[in-house]
Amino acid sequence: MTRLHDVPQRTTLTLDDDVAASLQLEARRTGRPYRAVVNDALRLGLERRATVEREPFRVEARDLGLRPDIDLDDIEGLLDAIEGTSRR
């Protein structure tokens, strides 16, 4: 039985100029074929992405240092405190 990764797949990629230049430089530096350098770079990127464990996003409540007479749940009262009752 033939597995997908045993059969090379030809595809066309449009690379950003800086990425293509870095890949070409690496191929020249190592004396390896461009195709091998591209495949290794893709594998490395995909493996790294799969193994990155991220911490869950957490929000820590902090005291805003507000005056005790200001209630952020009371919008009308807040506007009155900031702008005065003449705003209406």
PDB file of N, CA, C and O in Angstrom:
ATOM      1  N   MET A   1       0.839  -1.182   0.000  1.00  0.00           N
ATOM      2  CA  MET A   1       0.000   0.000   0.000  1.00  0.00           C
ATOM      3  C   MET A   1       0.883   1.244   0.000  1.00  0.00           C
ATOM      4  O   MET A   1       1.833   1.333   0.778  1.00  0.00           O
ATOM      5  N   THR A   2       0.581   2.180  -0.848  1.00  0.00           N
ATOM      6  CA  THR A   2       1.362   3.405  -0.950  1.00  0.00           C
ATOM      7  C   THR A   2       0.752   4.474  -0.054  1.00  0.00           C
ATOM      8  O   THR A   2      -0.445   4.750  -0.128  1.00  0.00           O
ATOM      9  N   ARG A   3       1.582   5.072   0.791  1.00  0.00           N
ATOM     10  CA  ARG A   3       1.123   6.156   1.651  1.00  0.00           C
ATOM     11  C   ARG A   3       1.334   7.472   0.932  1.00  0.00           C
ATOM     12  O   ARG A   3       2.195   7.584   0.059  1.00  0.00           O
ATOM     13  N   LEU A   4       0.544   8.469   1.302  1.00  0.00           N
ATOM     14  CA  LEU A   4       0.576   9.763   0.636  1.00  0.00           C
ATOM     15  C   LEU A   4       1.970  10.382   0.645  1.00  0.00           C
ATOM     16  O   LEU A   4       2.398  10.938  -0.367  1.00  0.00           O
ATOM     17  N   HIS A   5       2.689  10.297   1.772  1.00  0.00           N
ATOM     18  CA  HIS A   5       3.992  10.962   1.840  1.00  0.00           C
ATOM     19  C   HIS A   5       5.085  10.204   1.080  1.00  0.00           C
ATOM     20  O   HIS A   5       6.197  10.713   0.938  1.00  0.00           O
ATOM     21  N   ASP A   6       4.786   9.000   0.590  1.00  0.00           N
ATOM     22  CA  ASP A   6       5.762   8.266  -0.214  1.00  0.00           C
ATOM     23  C   ASP A   6       5.768   8.721  -1.665  1.00  0.00           C
ATOM     24  O   ASP A   6       6.719   8.445  -2.396  1.00  0.00           O
ATOM     25  N   VAL A   7       4.722   9.413  -2.089  1.00  0.00           N
ATOM     26  CA  VAL A   7       4.601   9.855  -3.473  1.00  0.00           C
ATOM     27  C   VAL A   7       4.799  11.363  -3.504  1.00  0.00           C
ATOM     28  O   VAL A   7       3.980  12.102  -2.957  1.00  0.00           O
ATOM     29  N   PRO A   8       5.878  11.836  -4.137  1.00  0.00           N
ATOM     30  CA  PRO A   8       6.084  13.280  -4.196  1.00  0.00           C
ATOM     31  C   PRO A   8       4.917  13.961  -4.912  1.00  0.00           C
ATOM     32  O   PRO A   8       4.388  13.441  -5.894  1.00  0.00           O
ATOM     33  N   GLN A   9       4.537  15.101  -4.418  1.00  0.00           N
ATOM     34  CA  GLN A   9       3.448  15.850  -5.019  1.00  0.00           C
ATOM     35  C   GLN A   9       3.992  17.159  -5.555  1.00  0.00           C
ATOM     36  O   GLN A   9       4.616  17.929  -4.825  1.00  0.00           O
ATOM     37  N   ARG A  10       3.760  17.401  -6.798  1.00  0.00           N
ATOM     38  CA  ARG A  10       4.217  18.635  -7.419  1.00  0.00           C
ATOM     39  C   ARG A  10       3.139  19.699  -7.218  1.00  0.00           C
ATOM     40  O   ARG A  10       1.956  19.456  -7.453  1.00  0.00           O
ATOM     41  N   THR A  11       3.566  20.869  -6.783  1.00  0.00           N
ATOM     42  CA  THR A  11       2.627  21.969  -6.573  1.00  0.00           C
ATOM     43  C   THR A  11       3.330  23.286  -6.869  1.00  0.00           C
ATOM     44  O   THR A  11       4.558  23.351  -6.921  1.00  0.00           O
ATOM     45  N   THR A  12       2.557  24.304  -7.056  1.00  0.00           N
ATOM     46  CA  THR A  12       3.107  25.632  -7.301  1.00  0.00           C
ATOM     47  C   THR A  12       2.838  26.492  -6.074  1.00  0.00           C
ATOM     48  O   THR A  12       1.703  26.592  -5.609  1.00  0.00           O
ATOM     49  N   LEU A  13       3.891  27.109  -5.556  1.00  0.00           N
ATOM     50  CA  LEU A  13       3.764  28.012  -4.422  1.00  0.00           C
ATOM     51  C   LEU A  13       4.224  29.392  -4.829  1.00  0.00           C
ATOM     52  O   LEU A  13       5.175  29.538  -5.597  1.00  0.00           O
ATOM     53  N   THR A  14       3.560  30.388  -4.322  1.00  0.00           N
ATOM     54  CA  THR A  14       4.024  31.751  -4.509  1.00  0.00           C
ATOM     55  C   THR A  14       4.637  32.199  -3.191  1.00  0.00           C
ATOM     56  O   THR A  14       3.941  32.394  -2.194  1.00  0.00           O
ATOM     57  N   LEU A  15       5.949  32.356  -3.211  1.00  0.00           N
ATOM     58  CA  LEU A  15       6.677  32.719  -1.997  1.00  0.00           C
ATOM     59  C   LEU A  15       6.956  34.210  -1.982  1.00  0.00           C
ATOM     60  O   LEU A  15       7.183  34.824  -3.025  1.00  0.00           O
ATOM     61  N   ASP A  16       6.937  34.777  -0.807  1.00  0.00           N
ATOM     62  CA  ASP A  16       7.372  36.166  -0.662  1.00  0.00           C
ATOM     63  C   ASP A  16       8.850  36.228  -1.012  1.00  0.00           C
ATOM     64  O   ASP A  16       9.585  35.259  -0.820  1.00  0.00           O
ATOM     65  N   ASP A  17       9.278  37.375  -1.526  1.00  0.00           N
ATOM     66  CA  ASP A  17      10.661  37.523  -1.977  1.00  0.00           C
ATOM     67  C   ASP A  17      11.678  37.198  -0.882  1.00  0.00           C
ATOM     68  O   ASP A  17      12.687  36.540  -1.136  1.00  0.00           O
ATOM     69  N   ASP A  18      11.400  37.667   0.345  1.00  0.00           N
ATOM     70  CA  ASP A  18      12.359  37.426   1.428  1.00  0.00           C
ATOM     71  C   ASP A  18      12.431  35.942   1.796  1.00  0.00           C
ATOM     72  O   ASP A  18      13.503  35.443   2.138  1.00  0.00           O
ATOM     73  N   VAL A  19      11.305  35.238   1.728  1.00  0.00           N
ATOM     74  CA  VAL A  19      11.285  33.806   2.038  1.00  0.00           C
ATOM     75  C   VAL A  19      12.055  33.034   0.969  1.00  0.00           C
ATOM     76  O   VAL A  19      12.867  32.164   1.284  1.00  0.00           O
ATOM     77  N   ALA A  20      11.794  33.361  -0.302  1.00  0.00           N
ATOM     78  CA  ALA A  20      12.484  32.681  -1.407  1.00  0.00           C
ATOM     79  C   ALA A  20      13.991  32.915  -1.314  1.00  0.00           C
ATOM     80  O   ALA A  20      14.785  31.999  -1.527  1.00  0.00           O
ATOM     81  N   ALA A  21      14.371  34.146  -0.995  1.00  0.00           N
ATOM     82  CA  ALA A  21      15.799  34.458  -0.887  1.00  0.00           C
ATOM     83  C   ALA A  21      16.449  33.677   0.257  1.00  0.00           C
ATOM     84  O   ALA A  21      17.565  33.178   0.115  1.00  0.00           O
ATOM     85  N   SER A  22      15.756  33.573   1.378  1.00  0.00           N
ATOM     86  CA  SER A  22      16.302  32.827   2.515  1.00  0.00           C
ATOM     87  C   SER A  22      16.443  31.344   2.178  1.00  0.00           C
ATOM     88  O   SER A  22      17.430  30.711   2.552  1.00  0.00           O
ATOM     89  N   LEU A  23      15.463  30.797   1.479  1.00  0.00           N
ATOM     90  CA  LEU A  23      15.533  29.390   1.088  1.00  0.00           C
ATOM     91  C   LEU A  23      16.670  29.145   0.099  1.00  0.00           C
ATOM     92  O   LEU A  23      17.390  28.152   0.207  1.00  0.00           O
ATOM     93  N   GLN A  24      16.827  30.047  -0.860  1.00  0.00           N
ATOM     94  CA  GLN A  24      17.912  29.904  -1.838  1.00  0.00           C
ATOM     95  C   GLN A  24      19.269  30.014  -1.155  1.00  0.00           C
ATOM     96  O   GLN A  24      20.187  29.255  -1.464  1.00  0.00           O
ATOM     97  N   LEU A  25      19.393  30.943  -0.242  1.00  0.00           N
ATOM     98  CA  LEU A  25      20.639  31.109   0.504  1.00  0.00           C
ATOM     99  C   LEU A  25      20.970  29.849   1.298  1.00  0.00           C
ATOM    100  O   LEU A  25      22.118  29.406   1.324  1.00  0.00           O
ATOM    101  N   GLU A  26      19.951  29.274   1.947  1.00  0.00           N
ATOM    102  CA  GLU A  26      20.158  28.049   2.726  1.00  0.00           C
ATOM    103  C   GLU A  26      20.550  26.884   1.810  1.00  0.00           C
ATOM    104  O   GLU A  26      21.402  26.074   2.175  1.00  0.00           O
ATOM    105  N   ALA A  27      19.946  26.796   0.644  1.00  0.00           N
ATOM    106  CA  ALA A  27      20.289  25.726  -0.303  1.00  0.00           C
ATOM    107  C   ALA A  27      21.738  25.866  -0.757  1.00  0.00           C
ATOM    108  O   ALA A  27      22.465  24.875  -0.833  1.00  0.00           O
ATOM    109  N   ARG A  28      22.160  27.093  -1.058  1.00  0.00           N
ATOM    110  CA  ARG A  28      23.561  27.322  -1.462  1.00  0.00           C
ATOM    111  C   ARG A  28      24.522  27.048  -0.313  1.00  0.00           C
ATOM    112  O   ARG A  28      25.573  26.435  -0.499  1.00  0.00           O
ATOM    113  N   ARG A  29      24.146  27.513   0.884  1.00  0.00           N
ATOM    114  CA  ARG A  29      25.015  27.357   2.049  1.00  0.00           C
ATOM    115  C   ARG A  29      25.247  25.889   2.380  1.00  0.00           C
ATOM    116  O   ARG A  29      26.363  25.489   2.711  1.00  0.00           O
ATOM    117  N   THR A  30      24.194  25.094   2.290  1.00  0.00           N
ATOM    118  CA  THR A  30      24.303  23.692   2.685  1.00  0.00           C
ATOM    119  C   THR A  30      24.622  22.762   1.519  1.00  0.00           C
ATOM    120  O   THR A  30      24.973  21.601   1.728  1.00  0.00           O
ATOM    121  N   GLY A  31      24.501  23.270   0.286  1.00  0.00           N
ATOM    122  CA  GLY A  31      24.729  22.432  -0.885  1.00  0.00           C
ATOM    123  C   GLY A  31      23.617  21.415  -1.111  1.00  0.00           C
ATOM    124  O   GLY A  31      23.799  20.428  -1.824  1.00  0.00           O
ATOM    125  N   ARG A  32      22.487  21.660  -0.506  1.00  0.00           N
ATOM    126  CA  ARG A  32      21.344  20.755  -0.650  1.00  0.00           C
ATOM    127  C   ARG A  32      20.408  21.285  -1.726  1.00  0.00           C
ATOM    128  O   ARG A  32      20.415  22.481  -2.014  1.00  0.00           O
ATOM    129  N   PRO A  33      19.608  20.419  -2.321  1.00  0.00           N
ATOM    130  CA  PRO A  33      18.642  20.875  -3.324  1.00  0.00           C
ATOM    131  C   PRO A  33      17.616  21.819  -2.708  1.00  0.00           C
ATOM    132  O   PRO A  33      17.229  21.672  -1.548  1.00  0.00           O
ATOM    133  N   TYR A  34      17.189  22.786  -3.503  1.00  0.00           N
ATOM    134  CA  TYR A  34      16.186  23.767  -3.070  1.00  0.00           C
ATOM    135  C   TYR A  34      14.933  23.053  -2.559  1.00  0.00           C
ATOM    136  O   TYR A  34      14.369  23.431  -1.532  1.00  0.00           O
ATOM    137  N   ARG A  35      14.508  22.031  -3.277  1.00  0.00           N
ATOM    138  CA  ARG A  35      13.318  21.272  -2.903  1.00  0.00           C
ATOM    139  C   ARG A  35      13.462  20.696  -1.493  1.00  0.00           C
ATOM    140  O   ARG A  35      12.519  20.758  -0.704  1.00  0.00           O
ATOM    141  N   ALA A  36      14.624  20.140  -1.171  1.00  0.00           N
ATOM    142  CA  ALA A  36      14.839  19.550   0.148  1.00  0.00           C
ATOM    143  C   ALA A  36      14.806  20.620   1.241  1.00  0.00           C
ATOM    144  O   ALA A  36      14.265  20.395   2.324  1.00  0.00           O
ATOM    145  N   VAL A  37      15.385  21.777   0.948  1.00  0.00           N
ATOM    146  CA  VAL A  37      15.392  22.870   1.921  1.00  0.00           C
ATOM    147  C   VAL A  37      13.964  23.351   2.183  1.00  0.00           C
ATOM    148  O   VAL A  37      13.587  23.588   3.331  1.00  0.00           O
ATOM    149  N   VAL A  38      13.175  23.493   1.121  1.00  0.00           N
ATOM    150  CA  VAL A  38      11.781  23.931   1.274  1.00  0.00           C
ATOM    151  C   VAL A  38      10.996  22.908   2.090  1.00  0.00           C
ATOM    152  O   VAL A  38      10.273  23.274   3.016  1.00  0.00           O
ATOM    153  N   ASN A  39      11.136  21.633   1.751  1.00  0.00           N
ATOM    154  CA  ASN A  39      10.406  20.591   2.482  1.00  0.00           C
ATOM    155  C   ASN A  39      10.800  20.559   3.952  1.00  0.00           C
ATOM    156  O   ASN A  39       9.935  20.442   4.820  1.00  0.00           O
ATOM    157  N   ASP A  40      12.084  20.661   4.244  1.00  0.00           N
ATOM    158  CA  ASP A  40      12.537  20.645   5.639  1.00  0.00           C
ATOM    159  C   ASP A  40      12.010  21.855   6.407  1.00  0.00           C
ATOM    160  O   ASP A  40      11.609  21.737   7.565  1.00  0.00           O
ATOM    161  N   ALA A  41      12.014  23.018   5.754  1.00  0.00           N
ATOM    162  CA  ALA A  41      11.512  24.233   6.407  1.00  0.00           C
ATOM    163  C   ALA A  41      10.020  24.105   6.710  1.00  0.00           C
ATOM    164  O   ALA A  41       9.565  24.494   7.786  1.00  0.00           O
ATOM    165  N   LEU A  42       9.271  23.566   5.773  1.00  0.00           N
ATOM    166  CA  LEU A  42       7.841  23.363   5.999  1.00  0.00           C
ATOM    167  C   LEU A  42       7.591  22.351   7.112  1.00  0.00           C
ATOM    168  O   LEU A  42       6.741  22.567   7.976  1.00  0.00           O
ATOM    169  N   ARG A  43       8.331  21.251   7.087  1.00  0.00           N
ATOM    170  CA  ARG A  43       8.178  20.244   8.146  1.00  0.00           C
ATOM    171  C   ARG A  43       8.480  20.838   9.524  1.00  0.00           C
ATOM    172  O   ARG A  43       7.735  20.639  10.483  1.00  0.00           O
ATOM    173  N   LEU A  44       9.582  21.564   9.591  1.00  0.00           N
ATOM    174  CA  LEU A  44       9.974  22.166  10.864  1.00  0.00           C
ATOM    175  C   LEU A  44       8.896  23.122  11.370  1.00  0.00           C
ATOM    176  O   LEU A  44       8.534  23.094  12.546  1.00  0.00           O
ATOM    177  N   GLY A  45       8.391  23.958  10.481  1.00  0.00           N
ATOM    178  CA  GLY A  45       7.346  24.897  10.872  1.00  0.00           C
ATOM    179  C   GLY A  45       6.074  24.201  11.320  1.00  0.00           C
ATOM    180  O   GLY A  45       5.456  24.611  12.302  1.00  0.00           O
ATOM    181  N   LEU A  46       5.680  23.162  10.617  1.00  0.00           N
ATOM    182  CA  LEU A  46       4.467  22.435  10.973  1.00  0.00           C
ATOM    183  C   LEU A  46       4.640  21.659  12.273  1.00  0.00           C
ATOM    184  O   LEU A  46       3.721  21.612  13.090  1.00  0.00           O
ATOM    185  N   GLU A  47       5.801  21.054  12.475  1.00  0.00           N
ATOM    186  CA  GLU A  47       6.050  20.327  13.722  1.00  0.00           C
ATOM    187  C   GLU A  47       6.071  21.284  14.915  1.00  0.00           C
ATOM    188  O   GLU A  47       5.499  20.992  15.965  1.00  0.00           O
ATOM    189  N   ARG A  48       6.722  22.402  14.745  1.00  0.00           N
ATOM    190  CA  ARG A  48       6.819  23.378  15.837  1.00  0.00           C
ATOM    191  C   ARG A  48       5.432  23.888  16.192  1.00  0.00           C
ATOM    192  O   ARG A  48       5.096  24.047  17.365  1.00  0.00           O
ATOM    193  N   ARG A  49       4.638  24.139  15.174  1.00  0.00           N
ATOM    194  CA  ARG A  49       3.289  24.658  15.413  1.00  0.00           C
ATOM    195  C   ARG A  49       2.432  23.634  16.148  1.00  0.00           C
ATOM    196  O   ARG A  49       1.628  23.995  17.008  1.00  0.00           O
ATOM    197  N   ALA A  50       2.603  22.355  15.808  1.00  0.00           N
ATOM    198  CA  ALA A  50       1.805  21.304  16.429  1.00  0.00           C
ATOM    199  C   ALA A  50       2.199  21.065  17.873  1.00  0.00           C
ATOM    200  O   ALA A  50       1.373  20.608  18.662  1.00  0.00           O
ATOM    201  N   THR A  51       3.440  21.361  18.242  1.00  0.00           N
ATOM    202  CA  THR A  51       3.904  21.054  19.594  1.00  0.00           C
ATOM    203  C   THR A  51       3.825  22.239  20.549  1.00  0.00           C
ATOM    204  O   THR A  51       4.086  22.082  21.741  1.00  0.00           O
ATOM    205  N   VAL A  52       3.474  23.409  20.057  1.00  0.00           N
ATOM    206  CA  VAL A  52       3.398  24.577  20.927  1.00  0.00           C
ATOM    207  C   VAL A  52       2.165  24.453  21.814  1.00  0.00           C
ATOM    208  O   VAL A  52       1.036  24.395  21.328  1.00  0.00           O
ATOM    209  N   GLU A  53       2.398  24.414  23.100  1.00  0.00           N
ATOM    210  CA  GLU A  53       1.289  24.393  24.047  1.00  0.00           C
ATOM    211  C   GLU A  53       1.138  25.792  24.602  1.00  0.00           C
ATOM    212  O   GLU A  53       2.085  26.387  25.116  1.00  0.00           O
ATOM    213  N   ARG A  54      -0.046  26.291  24.490  1.00  0.00           N
ATOM    214  CA  ARG A  54      -0.290  27.650  24.951  1.00  0.00           C
ATOM    215  C   ARG A  54      -1.013  27.628  26.290  1.00  0.00           C
ATOM    216  O   ARG A  54      -1.883  26.797  26.547  1.00  0.00           O
ATOM    217  N   GLU A  55      -0.622  28.560  27.118  1.00  0.00           N
ATOM    218  CA  GLU A  55      -1.312  28.725  28.389  1.00  0.00           C
ATOM    219  C   GLU A  55      -2.695  29.297  28.100  1.00  0.00           C
ATOM    220  O   GLU A  55      -2.852  30.111  27.190  1.00  0.00           O
ATOM    221  N   PRO A  56      -3.692  28.879  28.863  1.00  0.00           N
ATOM    222  CA  PRO A  56      -5.018  29.474  28.660  1.00  0.00           C
ATOM    223  C   PRO A  56      -4.984  30.962  28.991  1.00  0.00           C
ATOM    224  O   PRO A  56      -4.290  31.390  29.913  1.00  0.00           O
ATOM    225  N   PHE A  57      -5.734  31.733  28.234  1.00  0.00           N
ATOM    226  CA  PHE A  57      -5.808  33.168  28.471  1.00  0.00           C
ATOM    227  C   PHE A  57      -6.546  33.423  29.766  1.00  0.00           C
ATOM    228  O   PHE A  57      -7.635  32.893  29.988  1.00  0.00           O
ATOM    229  N   ARG A  58      -5.962  34.220  30.604  1.00  0.00           N
ATOM    230  CA  ARG A  58      -6.570  34.531  31.901  1.00  0.00           C
ATOM    231  C   ARG A  58      -6.617  36.048  32.086  1.00  0.00           C
ATOM    232  O   ARG A  58      -5.717  36.779  31.671  1.00  0.00           O
ATOM    233  N   VAL A  59      -7.677  36.479  32.710  1.00  0.00           N
ATOM    234  CA  VAL A  59      -7.815  37.891  33.055  1.00  0.00           C
ATOM    235  C   VAL A  59      -7.852  37.974  34.573  1.00  0.00           C
ATOM    236  O   VAL A  59      -8.671  37.330  35.229  1.00  0.00           O
ATOM    237  N   GLU A  60      -6.962  38.767  35.107  1.00  0.00           N
ATOM    238  CA  GLU A  60      -6.939  38.951  36.547  1.00  0.00           C
ATOM    239  C   GLU A  60      -7.616  40.269  36.892  1.00  0.00           C
ATOM    240  O   GLU A  60      -7.269  41.320  36.353  1.00  0.00           O
ATOM    241  N   ALA A  61      -8.570  40.201  37.782  1.00  0.00           N
ATOM    242  CA  ALA A  61      -9.261  41.409  38.223  1.00  0.00           C
ATOM    243  C   ALA A  61      -8.294  42.256  39.055  1.00  0.00           C
ATOM    244  O   ALA A  61      -7.548  41.738  39.886  1.00  0.00           O
ATOM    245  N   ARG A  62      -8.325  43.525  38.820  1.00  0.00           N
ATOM    246  CA  ARG A  62      -7.477  44.447  39.572  1.00  0.00           C
ATOM    247  C   ARG A  62      -8.307  45.634  40.038  1.00  0.00           C
ATOM    248  O   ARG A  62      -9.260  46.040  39.374  1.00  0.00           O
ATOM    249  N   ASP A  63      -7.942  46.168  41.157  1.00  0.00           N
ATOM    250  CA  ASP A  63      -8.624  47.336  41.684  1.00  0.00           C
ATOM    251  C   ASP A  63      -8.283  48.537  40.816  1.00  0.00           C
ATOM    252  O   ASP A  63      -7.110  48.839  40.594  1.00  0.00           O
ATOM    253  N   LEU A  64      -9.311  49.222  40.325  1.00  0.00           N
ATOM    254  CA  LEU A  64      -9.081  50.386  39.474  1.00  0.00           C
ATOM    255  C   LEU A  64      -8.819  51.653  40.279  1.00  0.00           C
ATOM    256  O   LEU A  64      -8.487  52.698  39.720  1.00  0.00           O
ATOM    257  N   GLY A  65      -8.970  51.550  41.576  1.00  0.00           N
ATOM    258  CA  GLY A  65      -8.704  52.706  42.421  1.00  0.00           C
ATOM    259  C   GLY A  65      -9.772  53.786  42.274  1.00  0.00           C
ATOM    260  O   GLY A  65      -9.491  54.973  42.442  1.00  0.00           O
ATOM    261  N   LEU A  66     -10.989  53.372  41.960  1.00  0.00           N
ATOM    262  CA  LEU A  66     -12.067  54.338  41.793  1.00  0.00           C
ATOM    263  C   LEU A  66     -12.581  54.830  43.136  1.00  0.00           C
ATOM    264  O   LEU A  66     -12.461  54.166  44.166  1.00  0.00           O
ATOM    265  N   ARG A  67     -13.151  56.008  43.080  1.00  0.00           N
ATOM    266  CA  ARG A  67     -13.770  56.540  44.289  1.00  0.00           C
ATOM    267  C   ARG A  67     -14.945  55.643  44.653  1.00  0.00           C
ATOM    268  O   ARG A  67     -15.602  55.104  43.762  1.00  0.00           O
ATOM    269  N   PRO A  68     -15.223  55.472  45.933  1.00  0.00           N
ATOM    270  CA  PRO A  68     -16.309  54.573  46.345  1.00  0.00           C
ATOM    271  C   PRO A  68     -17.682  55.021  45.851  1.00  0.00           C
ATOM    272  O   PRO A  68     -18.590  54.196  45.744  1.00  0.00           O
ATOM    273  N   ASP A  69     -17.857  56.321  45.546  1.00  0.00           N
ATOM    274  CA  ASP A  69     -19.174  56.808  45.111  1.00  0.00           C
ATOM    275  C   ASP A  69     -19.405  56.611  43.604  1.00  0.00           C
ATOM    276  O   ASP A  69     -20.461  56.990  43.099  1.00  0.00           O
ATOM    277  N   ILE A  70     -18.444  56.028  42.877  1.00  0.00           N
ATOM    278  CA  ILE A  70     -18.607  55.793  41.442  1.00  0.00           C
ATOM    279  C   ILE A  70     -18.933  54.326  41.210  1.00  0.00           C
ATOM    280  O   ILE A  70     -18.175  53.434  41.590  1.00  0.00           O
ATOM    281  N   ASP A  71     -20.082  54.099  40.578  1.00  0.00           N
ATOM    282  CA  ASP A  71     -20.539  52.750  40.267  1.00  0.00           C
ATOM    283  C   ASP A  71     -20.524  52.593  38.746  1.00  0.00           C
ATOM    284  O   ASP A  71     -21.328  53.215  38.052  1.00  0.00           O
ATOM    285  N   LEU A  72     -19.613  51.765  38.226  1.00  0.00           N
ATOM    286  CA  LEU A  72     -19.498  51.595  36.775  1.00  0.00           C
ATOM    287  C   LEU A  72     -20.701  50.894  36.159  1.00  0.00           C
ATOM    288  O   LEU A  72     -20.870  50.919  34.940  1.00  0.00           O
ATOM    289  N   ASP A  73     -21.532  50.272  36.976  1.00  0.00           N
ATOM    290  CA  ASP A  73     -22.738  49.621  36.464  1.00  0.00           C
ATOM    291  C   ASP A  73     -23.879  50.620  36.284  1.00  0.00           C
ATOM    292  O   ASP A  73     -24.890  50.298  35.659  1.00  0.00           O
ATOM    293  N   ASP A  74     -23.728  51.810  36.817  1.00  0.00           N
ATOM    294  CA  ASP A  74     -24.766  52.854  36.719  1.00  0.00           C
ATOM    295  C   ASP A  74     -24.269  53.928  35.745  1.00  0.00           C
ATOM    296  O   ASP A  74     -23.625  54.893  36.157  1.00  0.00           O
ATOM    297  N   ILE A  75     -24.571  53.756  34.455  1.00  0.00           N
ATOM    298  CA  ILE A  75     -24.070  54.673  33.428  1.00  0.00           C
ATOM    299  C   ILE A  75     -24.585  56.090  33.648  1.00  0.00           C
ATOM    300  O   ILE A  75     -23.813  57.045  33.565  1.00  0.00           O
ATOM    301  N   GLU A  76     -25.862  56.239  33.925  1.00  0.00           N
ATOM    302  CA  GLU A  76     -26.419  57.576  34.147  1.00  0.00           C
ATOM    303  C   GLU A  76     -25.739  58.261  35.326  1.00  0.00           C
ATOM    304  O   GLU A  76     -25.393  59.440  35.252  1.00  0.00           O
ATOM    305  N   GLY A  77     -25.550  57.518  36.411  1.00  0.00           N
ATOM    306  CA  GLY A  77     -24.880  58.085  37.580  1.00  0.00           C
ATOM    307  C   GLY A  77     -23.439  58.444  37.282  1.00  0.00           C
ATOM    308  O   GLY A  77     -22.932  59.452  37.774  1.00  0.00           O
ATOM    309  N   LEU A  78     -22.779  57.625  36.481  1.00  0.00           N
ATOM    310  CA  LEU A  78     -21.395  57.882  36.102  1.00  0.00           C
ATOM    311  C   LEU A  78     -21.296  59.153  35.259  1.00  0.00           C
ATOM    312  O   LEU A  78     -20.427  59.993  35.490  1.00  0.00           O
ATOM    313  N   LEU A  79     -22.195  59.285  34.281  1.00  0.00           N
ATOM    314  CA  LEU A  79     -22.194  60.494  33.453  1.00  0.00           C
ATOM    315  C   LEU A  79     -22.523  61.728  34.284  1.00  0.00           C
ATOM    316  O   LEU A  79     -21.941  62.792  34.076  1.00  0.00           O
ATOM    317  N   ASP A  80     -23.446  61.588  35.218  1.00  0.00           N
ATOM    318  CA  ASP A  80     -23.765  62.718  36.102  1.00  0.00           C
ATOM    319  C   ASP A  80     -22.538  63.120  36.920  1.00  0.00           C
ATOM    320  O   ASP A  80     -22.266  64.308  37.095  1.00  0.00           O
ATOM    321  N   ALA A  81     -21.796  62.126  37.421  1.00  0.00           N
ATOM    322  CA  ALA A  81     -20.612  62.412  38.238  1.00  0.00           C
ATOM    323  C   ALA A  81     -19.518  63.081  37.414  1.00  0.00           C
ATOM    324  O   ALA A  81     -18.796  63.941  37.917  1.00  0.00           O
ATOM    325  N   ILE A  82     -19.395  62.683  36.141  1.00  0.00           N
ATOM    326  CA  ILE A  82     -18.331  63.235  35.302  1.00  0.00           C
ATOM    327  C   ILE A  82     -18.727  64.572  34.686  1.00  0.00           C
ATOM    328  O   ILE A  82     -17.958  65.532  34.715  1.00  0.00           O
ATOM    329  N   GLU A  83     -19.946  64.623  34.122  1.00  0.00           N
ATOM    330  CA  GLU A  83     -20.349  65.802  33.361  1.00  0.00           C
ATOM    331  C   GLU A  83     -21.324  66.706  34.093  1.00  0.00           C
ATOM    332  O   GLU A  83     -21.600  67.826  33.663  1.00  0.00           O
ATOM    333  N   GLY A  84     -21.833  66.212  35.188  1.00  0.00           N
ATOM    334  CA  GLY A  84     -22.828  67.006  35.934  1.00  0.00           C
ATOM    335  C   GLY A  84     -24.222  66.709  35.418  1.00  0.00           C
ATOM    336  O   GLY A  84     -24.400  66.159  34.332  1.00  0.00           O
ATOM    337  N   THR A  85     -25.193  67.081  36.213  1.00  0.00           N
ATOM    338  CA  THR A  85     -26.596  66.787  35.865  1.00  0.00           C
ATOM    339  C   THR A  85     -27.115  67.712  34.770  1.00  0.00           C
ATOM    340  O   THR A  85     -28.193  67.464  34.228  1.00  0.00           O
ATOM    341  N   SER A  86     -26.397  68.747  34.435  1.00  0.00           N
ATOM    342  CA  SER A  86     -26.876  69.690  33.392  1.00  0.00           C
ATOM    343  C   SER A  86     -26.688  69.138  31.994  1.00  0.00           C
ATOM    344  O   SER A  86     -27.107  69.789  31.037  1.00  0.00           O
ATOM    345  N   ARG A  87     -26.087  67.986  31.824  1.00  0.00           N
ATOM    346  CA  ARG A  87     -25.847  67.396  30.508  1.00  0.00           C
ATOM    347  C   ARG A  87     -27.127  66.962  29.822  1.00  0.00           C
ATOM    348  O   ARG A  87     -27.149  66.789  28.604  1.00  0.00           O
ATOM    349  N   ARG A  88     -28.178  66.786  30.576  1.00  0.00           N
ATOM    350  CA  ARG A  88     -29.438  66.265  30.031  1.00  0.00           C
ATOM    351  C   ARG A  88     -30.191  67.285  29.306  1.00  0.00           C
ATOM    352  O   ARG A  88     -31.272  67.004  28.789  1.00  0.00           O
TER     353      ARG A  88
END
